[in-house]
């Protein structure tokens, strides 16, 4: 094997990691669950250990910008963990801190490698490839639902596989659309990349459409426009018709496939429509590739053209003036101010977007889908402690306590910024804003350099992601954010020219650094082991197998003593076995570890009634913590009797409120 090739691979293999992580997390429910997050943290820790112990100059990429961003994110991780002290729910705080730690490790791992020309572009190529491949798999489940069946979920009529949430899948595809536009339009990319990106655009865009995610589609459009404005690549002249025409045809045919936009998209007629659309999408992919390949000649001519500063200024000024004139005409002709005001009022009034069984009506319907109420609860919770918030992972508890009628089940605040302010206060949101500001500021400064196109792509995709995170829980989906921190590390790392000045660390320094990184992985692995065993215990309890549930719950506690849910399962199994005093003790242990969760007050009330104790204070507490919960309302009413025998009989009929 060529020695030079081996050296190149050795220097640049790390750029594959963000893309590989994006692909892996996408196939694991977006990385939402704690077990996946913990395992991802462990994998990155191993990569970091290998880097600091083997690489000749492992800290060559360290820079002042990396120190600021990594330091702020590290403080955010620590602040998240510490919030368990005042929320009295350390297990929730640990789960949330593990996710932030995952982002920190990705940032540091990529940032420690010295920045070199083309490194960011290579990293984004792998990310785009991961998104395109995942989108293709997701689209097959819609067009060929019998051949590629997926597990039924909530609102399964909207394409949610692979990430298990349609809006997250929409944002995922929006990133793919923006990056594919960059790669097919940038004349600085290799010809094969421009052609491959054009091929990918139809499949990613059609997948985005079938999520019926208004936010995802909107930020895809905004992000693409931002890229065109910031990068203004010459290859756009050829890319727009070559990739745009097949893309438009594919989207037009997808929109016309009305049966695939129905709740029963797997019926016989819909399946036939899906097969026909698959043929159209493949044909559009082939056409886009051929047209983009033919248009490479135009790229070469555009590259040879000499455009002076004066000409460029005139062109951009003319385009700007034309855009302003067009906007003015459209404003007057279509009465845009009044229409925008009307849409705003409809958004505020419309709790749920009006529509029919035809999901296409969502794309033009206006409604906040309950978000105003969700954000109101977050802001009210933030007022309780403006500086430090209520504690990481506690938004669900605040929602259950203060949610409006009719009661809806909500876990996250549907806004990274509102939820962070509610849970971690101004300190948490301040640290987070610093984390985002550093790479964005550096990328903006590089728009006038040779890497303009790649940095513009990062800014466009990053802007779209941070905008969408304002209205949804993207932060909880590592598949959406892990690439951002990897790309940020590549942007703010020290340049390769400075790597020669970096000193090779001593062996002791390497060993200490490696041990410190392994130590960091201990807590996430403990959370992972505990949560996986708790999941097993919950499944066993649902199946009525208390022996397996008890063993798994004890194993969960061995891994993480702060796991309240494991003590709750012990309590229910003890109650079934007639060990009522043990059941009460277990439920008290659960409540002590998470006192604001109504499930544990409910369980305590039931076990106290079975043990002949007065359950009414605990039942009242459960209802106070979740006033609109039918289980809590019913239990408080049924256990209100003064007769211990009657309370015991009512408790014996109580159901377990699996949460």
C-alpha positions as CSV (number, residue, x, y, z in Angstrom):
1,X,0.0,0.0,0.0
2,X,1.2,3.5,-0.9
3,X,2.9,5.1,2.1
4,X,1.6,8.5,1.3
5,X,-1.9,7.2,1.2
6,X,-1.5,5.6,4.7
7,X,-0.1,8.9,6.0
8,X,-3.1,10.8,4.6
9,X,-5.6,8.4,6.1
10,X,-3.7,8.6,9.4
11,X,-4.0,12.3,9.5
12,X,-7.6,12.7,8.4
13,X,-9.5,9.6,9.5
14,X,-11.1,11.5,12.4
15,X,-13.3,13.5,10.0
16,X,-15.3,10.3,9.5
17,X,-16.4,10.1,13.1
18,X,-19.2,12.8,13.2
19,X,-20.7,11.3,10.1
20,X,-20.5,7.8,11.4
21,X,-21.9,8.9,14.7
22,X,-24.8,10.6,12.9
23,X,-25.6,7.5,10.9
24,X,-25.4,5.2,14.0
25,X,-27.5,7.4,16.2
26,X,-30.1,7.9,13.4
27,X,-30.6,4.1,13.4
28,X,-30.9,4.1,17.2
29,X,-34.0,6.3,17.6
30,X,-31.9,9.4,17.1
31,X,-29.9,8.7,20.2
32,X,-32.8,9.9,22.4
33,X,-32.6,7.2,25.0
34,X,-30.2,7.2,27.9
35,X,-28.6,3.8,27.1
36,X,-27.6,5.0,23.6
37,X,-26.2,8.2,24.9
38,X,-24.1,6.5,27.5
39,X,-22.7,4.0,25.0
40,X,-21.9,6.8,22.6
41,X,-20.0,8.6,25.4
42,X,-18.0,5.5,26.1
43,X,-17.1,5.0,22.5
44,X,-15.9,8.6,22.2
45,X,-13.9,8.3,25.4
46,X,-12.1,5.3,23.9
47,X,-11.3,7.2,20.8
48,X,-10.0,10.1,22.9
49,X,-7.8,7.8,24.9
50,X,-6.4,6.3,21.8
51,X,-5.7,9.8,20.4
52,X,-3.9,11.2,23.5
53,X,-1.8,8.0,24.0
54,X,-0.8,7.2,20.5
55,X,-0.8,10.4,18.4
56,X,2.6,12.1,18.2
57,X,1.2,15.6,19.1
58,X,-2.3,14.9,20.5
59,X,-3.0,18.5,21.5
60,X,-1.9,20.1,18.3
61,X,-5.4,21.5,17.6
62,X,-5.9,23.2,20.9
63,X,-6.7,26.9,20.5
64,X,-8.1,29.8,22.4
65,X,-11.4,29.5,20.7
66,X,-11.5,25.8,21.5
67,X,-10.7,26.5,25.1
68,X,-13.6,29.0,25.3
69,X,-16.2,26.8,23.7
70,X,-15.1,23.5,25.4
71,X,-14.8,25.3,28.7
72,X,-18.3,26.7,28.4
73,X,-19.7,23.4,27.4
74,X,-17.8,21.7,30.3
75,X,-19.3,24.2,32.7
76,X,-22.7,23.5,31.2
77,X,-22.2,19.7,31.9
78,X,-21.1,20.4,35.5
79,X,-24.0,22.8,36.1
80,X,-26.4,20.2,34.7
81,X,-25.1,17.6,37.1
82,X,-25.1,19.9,40.1
83,X,-28.8,20.8,39.4
84,X,-29.7,17.4,40.8
85,X,-28.8,18.8,44.2
86,X,-31.6,21.4,44.3
87,X,-34.1,19.4,42.2
88,X,-33.6,16.4,44.5
89,X,-33.6,14.3,41.4
90,X,-30.0,13.4,40.6
91,X,-30.8,10.6,38.2
92,X,-32.6,13.0,35.9
93,X,-29.7,15.4,36.0
94,X,-27.2,12.6,35.2
95,X,-29.2,11.6,32.1
96,X,-29.2,15.2,30.9
97,X,-25.6,15.8,31.6
98,X,-24.6,12.6,29.7
99,X,-26.1,14.1,26.5
100,X,-24.2,17.4,26.9
101,X,-21.0,15.4,27.7
102,X,-21.4,13.5,24.4
103,X,-21.4,16.8,22.6
104,X,-18.4,18.0,24.6
105,X,-16.4,14.9,23.8
106,X,-17.2,15.1,20.0
107,X,-16.1,18.8,20.1
108,X,-12.8,18.1,21.9
109,X,-12.0,14.9,19.9
110,X,-12.3,16.7,16.5
111,X,-10.8,20.0,17.9
112,X,-7.6,18.4,19.1
113,X,-6.7,17.6,15.5
114,X,-5.0,20.5,13.9
115,X,-7.0,22.4,11.3
116,X,-6.0,21.8,7.7
117,X,-7.4,23.0,4.3
118,X,-10.3,20.9,3.2
119,X,-10.8,19.2,6.6
120,X,-14.2,20.8,7.2
121,X,-15.4,20.0,3.7
122,X,-14.4,16.4,4.1
123,X,-16.2,16.2,7.5
124,X,-19.4,17.6,6.1
125,X,-19.2,15.2,3.1
126,X,-19.4,12.2,5.5
127,X,-22.3,13.9,7.4
128,X,-24.2,14.5,4.2
129,X,-23.6,10.9,3.1
130,X,-24.9,9.6,6.5
131,X,-28.1,11.7,6.2
132,X,-28.7,10.7,2.5
133,X,-28.3,7.0,3.3
134,X,-30.6,7.2,6.3
135,X,-33.2,9.2,4.4
136,X,-33.2,6.6,1.6
137,X,-33.9,3.9,4.1
138,X,-36.6,5.9,5.7
139,X,-38.3,6.6,2.4
140,X,-38.3,2.9,1.5
141,X,-40.5,2.3,4.6
142,X,-43.1,4.7,3.2
143,X,-43.0,3.7,-0.4
144,X,-42.7,-0.1,0.3
145,X,-44.3,-0.5,3.7
146,X,-44.9,-4.3,3.3
147,X,-41.3,-5.0,2.2
148,X,-39.8,-2.7,4.8
149,X,-42.3,-2.6,7.7
150,X,-41.7,-0.5,10.8
151,X,-43.0,-0.7,14.3
152,X,-46.2,1.2,14.8
153,X,-45.9,4.4,16.9
154,X,-47.7,7.6,17.7
155,X,-49.0,9.3,14.5
156,X,-47.2,6.7,12.4
157,X,-48.9,8.1,9.3
158,X,-46.2,10.8,9.3
159,X,-42.8,9.5,8.4
160,X,-40.9,9.2,11.7
161,X,-38.6,6.2,11.1
162,X,-35.6,6.3,11.7
163,X,-35.6,8.9,14.4
164,X,-39.0,7.8,15.8
165,X,-40.3,11.5,15.8
166,X,-41.5,13.1,12.5
167,X,-40.3,16.6,13.3
168,X,-36.9,15.4,14.2
169,X,-36.8,13.3,11.0
170,X,-37.9,16.5,9.1
171,X,-35.0,18.5,10.6
172,X,-32.7,15.6,9.8
173,X,-33.7,15.7,6.2
174,X,-33.6,19.5,6.1
175,X,-29.9,19.3,7.1
176,X,-29.4,16.9,4.2
177,X,-31.1,19.2,1.7
178,X,-28.9,22.1,2.8
179,X,-25.6,20.1,2.7
180,X,-26.5,18.4,-0.7
181,X,-27.2,21.9,-2.1
182,X,-23.8,23.0,-1.0
183,X,-22.0,20.0,-2.4
184,X,-23.7,20.1,-5.8
185,X,-23.3,23.9,-6.2
186,X,-19.8,24.4,-4.9
187,X,-17.3,24.4,-7.8
188,X,-14.6,23.9,-5.2
189,X,-15.8,20.3,-4.6
190,X,-14.5,17.4,-6.7
191,X,-16.7,16.7,-9.8
192,X,-17.9,13.3,-8.4
193,X,-19.1,15.0,-5.2
194,X,-21.1,17.6,-7.2
195,X,-22.7,14.8,-9.2
196,X,-23.4,12.6,-6.1
197,X,-25.0,15.4,-4.2
198,X,-27.3,16.1,-7.1
199,X,-28.3,12.4,-7.1
200,X,-29.0,12.6,-3.4
201,X,-31.2,15.7,-3.4
202,X,-34.5,14.1,-4.7
203,X,-34.5,11.3,-2.2
204,X,-33.7,13.5,0.8
205,X,-36.2,16.1,-0.2
206,X,-39.0,13.6,-0.9
207,X,-38.3,12.0,2.5
208,X,-38.6,15.5,4.1
209,X,-41.9,16.0,2.4
210,X,-43.4,12.8,3.8
211,X,-42.6,13.9,7.4
212,X,-45.2,16.6,6.8
213,X,-43.1,18.7,9.1
214,X,-43.8,22.4,8.5
215,X,-40.8,23.4,10.7
216,X,-38.4,21.1,8.9
217,X,-39.5,22.3,5.4
218,X,-39.4,25.9,6.5
219,X,-35.8,25.7,7.9
220,X,-34.7,23.7,4.8
221,X,-35.8,26.6,2.6
222,X,-34.3,29.2,5.0
223,X,-31.0,27.3,5.3
224,X,-30.7,26.9,1.6
225,X,-31.2,30.6,1.0
226,X,-28.7,31.5,3.7
227,X,-26.1,29.2,2.0
228,X,-26.7,30.8,-1.4
229,X,-26.3,34.3,0.0
230,X,-23.2,33.6,2.1
231,X,-21.4,31.2,-0.3
232,X,-22.7,32.5,-3.7
233,X,-20.9,29.7,-5.5
234,X,-20.3,29.9,-9.2
235,X,-21.4,26.3,-9.6
236,X,-24.9,27.4,-8.6
237,X,-25.5,28.6,-12.2
238,X,-25.2,25.0,-13.5
239,X,-26.5,23.2,-10.3
240,X,-29.9,25.0,-10.1
241,X,-31.3,23.7,-13.4
242,X,-29.4,20.4,-13.4
243,X,-30.4,19.4,-9.9
244,X,-33.4,21.6,-9.4
245,X,-35.5,20.3,-12.3
246,X,-35.4,16.6,-11.3
247,X,-35.9,17.7,-7.7
248,X,-39.0,19.7,-8.7
249,X,-40.4,16.7,-10.7
250,X,-39.9,14.3,-7.8
251,X,-41.6,16.6,-5.3
252,X,-44.5,17.3,-7.7
253,X,-45.1,13.6,-8.1
254,X,-44.7,13.0,-4.4
255,X,-47.3,15.7,-3.7
256,X,-49.6,14.1,-6.3
257,X,-49.4,10.7,-4.6
258,X,-52.5,11.5,-2.5
259,X,-52.9,8.0,-1.1
260,X,-49.5,8.1,0.5
261,X,-50.6,11.2,2.4
262,X,-53.4,9.4,4.1
263,X,-53.6,7.7,7.4
264,X,-53.9,4.3,5.7
265,X,-50.8,4.7,3.5
266,X,-50.3,0.9,3.5
267,X,-53.5,-0.1,1.6
268,X,-53.4,-1.9,-1.7
269,X,-54.0,1.2,-3.8
270,X,-51.5,3.2,-1.8
271,X,-48.8,0.5,-2.1
272,X,-49.2,0.6,-5.9
273,X,-48.8,4.4,-5.8
274,X,-45.7,4.0,-3.6
275,X,-44.1,1.6,-6.1
276,X,-44.8,4.1,-8.9
277,X,-43.4,7.0,-7.0
278,X,-40.3,4.9,-6.2
279,X,-39.7,4.5,-9.9
280,X,-40.1,8.3,-10.4
281,X,-37.7,9.1,-7.6
282,X,-35.0,6.8,-8.9
283,X,-35.5,8.2,-12.4
284,X,-35.1,11.7,-11.0
285,X,-32.0,10.7,-9.2
286,X,-30.5,9.3,-12.4
287,X,-31.6,12.4,-14.4
288,X,-30.1,14.7,-11.7
289,X,-26.8,12.8,-11.9
290,X,-26.6,12.9,-15.7
291,X,-27.6,16.5,-16.0
292,X,-25.1,17.6,-13.3
293,X,-22.4,15.6,-15.0
294,X,-23.1,17.4,-18.3
295,X,-23.2,20.7,-16.5
296,X,-19.6,20.3,-15.2
297,X,-18.5,22.0,-18.4
298,X,-20.4,25.1,-17.3
299,X,-18.6,24.9,-14.0
300,X,-15.2,24.9,-15.7
301,X,-16.2,27.9,-17.8
302,X,-17.4,29.8,-14.8
303,X,-14.1,29.1,-13.0
304,X,-12.1,30.5,-15.9
305,X,-14.2,33.6,-16.0
306,X,-12.6,36.6,-14.4
307,X,-15.0,38.7,-12.4
308,X,-13.5,41.9,-11.0
309,X,-14.4,43.5,-7.7
310,X,-16.3,46.3,-9.4
311,X,-18.4,43.8,-11.5
312,X,-19.1,41.7,-8.5
313,X,-20.2,44.8,-6.5
314,X,-22.5,45.8,-9.4
315,X,-24.0,42.3,-9.7
316,X,-24.7,41.9,-6.0
317,X,-26.1,45.4,-5.8
318,X,-28.4,44.8,-8.7
319,X,-29.6,41.5,-7.2
320,X,-30.2,43.2,-3.9
321,X,-32.1,46.0,-5.5
322,X,-34.1,43.6,-7.6
323,X,-35.0,41.6,-4.5
324,X,-36.1,44.6,-2.6
325,X,-38.2,45.8,-5.6
326,X,-39.8,42.3,-5.9
327,X,-40.5,42.3,-2.1
328,X,-42.1,45.7,-2.3
329,X,-44.3,44.7,-5.3
330,X,-45.3,41.5,-3.6
331,X,-46.1,43.3,-0.4
332,X,-48.4,45.7,-2.2
333,X,-50.0,43.2,-4.6
334,X,-50.7,40.5,-2.1
335,X,-51.3,42.7,1.0
336,X,-48.6,40.8,2.9
337,X,-48.7,42.7,6.2
338,X,-52.4,42.0,6.8
339,X,-52.0,38.4,5.7
340,X,-49.0,37.9,8.0
341,X,-50.9,39.4,10.9
342,X,-53.9,37.1,10.1
343,X,-51.5,34.1,10.1
344,X,-50.1,35.2,13.4
345,X,-53.5,35.4,14.9
346,X,-54.4,32.0,13.5
347,X,-51.2,30.6,15.1
348,X,-52.2,31.9,18.5
349,X,-55.8,30.7,18.2
350,X,-55.1,27.4,16.6
351,X,-54.0,25.0,19.3
352,X,-54.0,22.2,16.8
353,X,-53.6,22.7,13.0
354,X,-56.9,22.1,11.4
355,X,-57.0,19.4,8.8
356,X,-58.5,16.3,7.4
357,X,-57.3,12.7,6.8
358,X,-55.2,14.3,4.0
359,X,-51.9,15.1,5.6
360,X,-51.0,17.6,2.9
361,X,-53.4,20.1,4.5
362,X,-50.9,20.4,7.4
363,X,-48.5,22.2,5.1
364,X,-50.7,25.2,4.7
365,X,-52.6,25.0,8.0
366,X,-51.6,27.3,10.8
367,X,-51.7,26.3,14.5
368,X,-49.3,26.2,17.4
369,X,-50.1,22.6,18.2
370,X,-50.1,23.2,21.9
371,X,-46.7,24.8,22.0
372,X,-47.9,28.1,23.4
373,X,-49.1,26.3,26.5
374,X,-45.9,24.3,26.7
375,X,-43.7,27.4,26.5
376,X,-46.0,29.2,29.0
377,X,-45.3,26.4,31.6
378,X,-41.6,26.7,30.9
379,X,-41.5,30.4,31.4
380,X,-43.6,30.2,34.6
381,X,-41.2,27.5,35.9
382,X,-38.3,29.8,35.1
383,X,-39.8,32.5,37.3
384,X,-39.5,30.2,40.3
385,X,-35.8,30.5,40.3
386,X,-34.4,32.8,37.6
387,X,-30.8,32.1,38.2
388,X,-30.5,28.4,38.6
389,X,-33.8,27.0,37.3
390,X,-35.7,24.0,38.6
391,X,-33.1,21.4,37.8
392,X,-32.2,19.4,34.7
393,X,-34.8,17.0,33.4
394,X,-37.6,18.4,35.5
395,X,-39.7,20.1,32.8
396,X,-42.0,17.1,32.6
397,X,-42.8,17.4,36.3
398,X,-43.6,21.1,35.9
399,X,-45.8,20.4,33.0
400,X,-47.7,17.7,34.9
401,X,-48.2,20.1,37.8
402,X,-49.4,23.1,35.8
403,X,-50.6,21.8,32.4
404,X,-54.0,23.2,31.1
405,X,-57.1,21.3,30.1
406,X,-57.4,19.0,28.2
407,X,-54.4,17.2,29.7
408,X,-51.7,16.2,27.2
409,X,-48.6,14.1,27.9
410,X,-45.5,16.2,27.3
411,X,-42.0,15.2,28.3
412,X,-39.9,18.1,26.9
413,X,-40.3,21.8,26.6
414,X,-40.3,21.8,22.7
415,X,-37.8,24.6,22.8
416,X,-34.1,24.2,23.7
417,X,-34.0,27.8,25.0
418,X,-37.2,27.9,27.0
419,X,-36.6,24.5,28.5
420,X,-33.0,25.3,29.4
421,X,-34.0,28.5,31.1
422,X,-36.7,26.7,33.0
423,X,-34.4,23.9,34.1
424,X,-31.0,25.6,34.4
425,X,-31.8,29.2,34.7
426,X,-29.9,32.2,33.3
427,X,-26.6,30.5,34.1
428,X,-27.4,27.5,31.9
429,X,-28.8,29.5,29.0
430,X,-25.9,31.9,29.2
431,X,-23.4,29.1,28.9
432,X,-25.3,27.5,26.1
433,X,-25.4,30.7,24.1
434,X,-21.6,31.1,24.5
435,X,-21.1,27.6,23.2
436,X,-23.1,28.3,20.0
437,X,-21.7,31.8,19.5
438,X,-18.0,30.8,19.3
439,X,-18.1,28.5,16.2
440,X,-20.6,30.8,14.5
441,X,-18.4,33.9,15.0
442,X,-15.3,32.1,13.7
443,X,-17.2,30.7,10.7
444,X,-18.5,34.2,9.8
445,X,-14.9,35.5,9.9
446,X,-13.8,32.8,7.4
447,X,-16.4,33.7,4.8
448,X,-13.8,35.9,3.1
449,X,-11.2,33.2,3.0
450,X,-10.6,30.2,0.7
451,X,-12.9,28.0,2.8
452,X,-15.9,30.2,2.2
453,X,-18.2,27.6,0.8
454,X,-17.6,25.0,3.6
455,X,-18.0,27.6,6.3
456,X,-21.1,29.0,4.6
457,X,-22.6,25.4,4.6
458,X,-21.9,25.1,8.3
459,X,-23.5,28.4,9.0
460,X,-26.5,27.6,6.9
461,X,-27.1,24.1,8.4
462,X,-26.2,25.3,11.9
463,X,-28.6,28.3,11.6
464,X,-31.4,26.0,10.4
465,X,-30.8,23.6,13.3
466,X,-30.6,26.4,16.0
467,X,-33.7,28.0,14.6
468,X,-35.6,24.7,14.6
469,X,-34.4,24.0,18.2
470,X,-36.4,27.1,19.2
471,X,-39.7,25.2,18.5
472,X,-38.8,21.6,19.1
473,X,-36.7,19.2,21.2
474,X,-33.8,18.7,18.8
475,X,-31.2,18.9,21.6
476,X,-32.5,15.6,23.0
477,X,-31.8,14.0,19.6
478,X,-28.0,13.6,19.3
479,X,-28.3,12.5,15.7
480,X,-29.3,16.2,15.0
481,X,-26.6,17.9,17.0
482,X,-23.5,15.6,17.1
483,X,-22.4,16.7,13.7
484,X,-22.6,20.4,14.7
485,X,-20.1,19.9,17.5
486,X,-17.8,17.9,15.3
487,X,-17.8,20.6,12.6
488,X,-17.4,23.2,15.3
489,X,-14.3,21.4,16.5
490,X,-12.9,21.4,13.0
491,X,-13.6,25.1,12.6
492,X,-12.0,26.4,15.8
493,X,-9.0,24.1,16.0
494,X,-5.6,25.6,15.7
495,X,-4.2,25.6,12.1
496,X,-1.8,22.9,11.0
497,X,1.0,25.5,10.7
498,X,1.0,25.9,14.4
499,X,1.1,22.1,15.0
500,X,4.8,22.1,14.4
501,X,5.2,24.3,17.5
502,X,3.2,22.0,19.7
503,X,5.4,20.0,22.1
504,X,5.2,16.2,22.2
505,X,3.8,15.4,25.7
506,X,5.6,13.2,28.1
507,X,4.6,9.6,28.7
508,X,3.3,10.4,32.2
509,X,1.1,13.2,30.7
510,X,-0.4,10.8,28.2
511,X,-1.1,8.2,30.9
512,X,-2.7,10.8,33.2
513,X,-4.8,12.3,30.4
514,X,-5.9,8.8,29.3
515,X,-6.9,7.8,32.9
516,X,-8.8,11.1,33.3
517,X,-10.8,10.4,30.2
518,X,-11.6,6.9,31.3
519,X,-12.7,8.3,34.6
520,X,-15.1,10.6,32.8
521,X,-16.8,7.5,31.2
522,X,-17.6,5.9,34.6
523,X,-20.8,7.8,35.4
524,X,-22.3,7.6,31.9
525,X,-21.6,3.8,31.9
526,X,-23.2,3.5,35.3
527,X,-26.3,5.4,34.0
528,X,-26.4,3.1,30.9
529,X,-26.2,-0.1,32.9
530,X,-28.8,1.1,35.4
531,X,-31.2,2.3,32.8
532,X,-30.9,-0.9,30.6
533,X,-31.6,-3.0,33.7
534,X,-34.5,-0.7,34.7
535,X,-35.9,-1.2,31.2
536,X,-35.7,-4.9,31.6
537,X,-37.4,-4.7,35.0
538,X,-40.2,-2.6,33.6
539,X,-40.9,-5.0,30.8
540,X,-40.9,-7.9,33.2
541,X,-43.4,-6.1,35.5
542,X,-45.7,-5.4,32.6
543,X,-45.6,-9.1,31.8
544,X,-46.4,-10.0,35.4
545,X,-43.0,-11.6,36.0
546,X,-42.1,-10.1,39.4
547,X,-39.2,-12.5,39.9
548,X,-37.4,-11.2,36.9
549,X,-38.5,-7.6,37.6
550,X,-37.1,-7.7,41.1
551,X,-33.7,-9.1,40.0
552,X,-33.4,-6.6,37.3
553,X,-34.4,-3.7,39.6
554,X,-31.8,-4.8,42.2
555,X,-29.2,-4.9,39.4
556,X,-30.3,-1.4,38.3
557,X,-29.8,-0.1,41.9
558,X,-26.4,-1.8,42.1
559,X,-25.3,0.2,39.1
560,X,-26.9,3.5,40.2
561,X,-28.4,3.9,43.6
562,X,-30.1,7.1,42.6
563,X,-32.5,5.3,40.2
564,X,-35.9,6.0,41.7
565,X,-37.8,3.9,39.2
566,X,-36.0,0.7,40.3
567,X,-37.2,1.2,43.9
568,X,-40.7,1.7,42.6
569,X,-40.7,-1.6,40.8
570,X,-39.5,-3.3,44.0
571,X,-42.4,-1.7,45.8
572,X,-45.0,-3.0,43.3
573,X,-43.5,-6.5,43.4
574,X,-43.3,-6.5,47.2
575,X,-47.0,-5.4,47.3
576,X,-48.0,-8.3,44.9
577,X,-46.1,-10.7,47.2
578,X,-47.9,-9.5,50.2
579,X,-44.8,-7.9,51.7
580,X,-46.6,-4.6,52.4
581,X,-44.1,-3.1,54.9
582,X,-41.3,-3.8,52.5
583,X,-43.4,-2.3,49.7
584,X,-43.9,0.9,51.7
585,X,-40.2,1.2,52.4
586,X,-39.3,0.7,48.7
587,X,-41.8,3.4,47.7
588,X,-40.4,5.8,50.3
589,X,-37.0,5.2,48.8
590,X,-38.3,5.9,45.3
591,X,-40.0,9.1,46.5
592,X,-36.9,10.3,48.4
593,X,-34.9,10.0,45.2
594,X,-37.5,11.9,43.0
595,X,-40.0,13.6,45.3
596,X,-41.8,15.7,42.7
597,X,-42.8,12.7,40.5
598,X,-46.4,11.8,41.1
599,X,-45.9,8.2,40.3
600,X,-44.0,7.6,43.5
601,X,-46.5,9.4,45.7
602,X,-49.2,7.3,44.0
603,X,-47.3,4.1,44.6
604,X,-46.7,5.1,48.3
605,X,-50.4,5.7,48.8
606,X,-51.4,2.3,47.4
607,X,-48.8,0.4,49.4
608,X,-49.7,2.3,52.6
609,X,-53.3,1.4,52.2
610,X,-52.4,-2.2,51.7
611,X,-50.2,-2.1,54.8
612,X,-53.1,-0.6,56.9
613,X,-51.5,2.8,57.1
614,X,-53.2,6.1,56.3
615,X,-52.7,6.7,52.5
616,X,-54.6,9.9,52.2
617,X,-51.6,12.4,52.5
618,X,-49.7,10.5,49.9
619,X,-52.8,10.3,47.6
620,X,-53.3,14.0,48.0
621,X,-49.7,14.7,47.2
622,X,-50.0,12.6,44.0
623,X,-53.0,14.6,42.9
624,X,-51.3,17.9,43.8
625,X,-48.3,16.9,41.7
626,X,-50.5,16.0,38.7
627,X,-54.0,17.5,39.2
628,X,-55.4,16.4,35.8
629,X,-54.1,12.8,35.9
630,X,-57.1,10.4,36.0
631,X,-55.2,7.8,38.0
632,X,-54.3,10.3,40.7
633,X,-57.9,11.8,40.8
634,X,-59.4,8.3,41.0
635,X,-57.0,7.1,43.7
636,X,-57.5,10.2,45.9
637,X,-61.3,9.7,45.7
638,X,-61.2,5.9,46.4
639,X,-58.9,6.2,49.3
640,X,-60.7,9.0,51.1
641,X,-62.7,6.6,53.3
642,X,-62.0,6.5,57.1
643,X,-62.2,2.7,57.0
644,X,-58.8,0.9,56.7
645,X,-60.5,-2.2,55.3
646,X,-62.3,-0.3,52.6
647,X,-59.1,1.6,51.7
648,X,-57.2,-1.8,51.5
649,X,-59.8,-3.2,49.2
650,X,-59.7,-0.1,46.9
651,X,-55.9,-0.2,46.9
652,X,-55.9,-3.8,45.8
653,X,-57.9,-2.8,42.7
654,X,-55.5,0.0,41.8
655,X,-53.6,-0.2,38.5
656,X,-49.9,0.5,38.1
657,X,-49.5,3.8,36.2
658,X,-46.7,2.9,33.9
659,X,-45.0,6.2,32.9
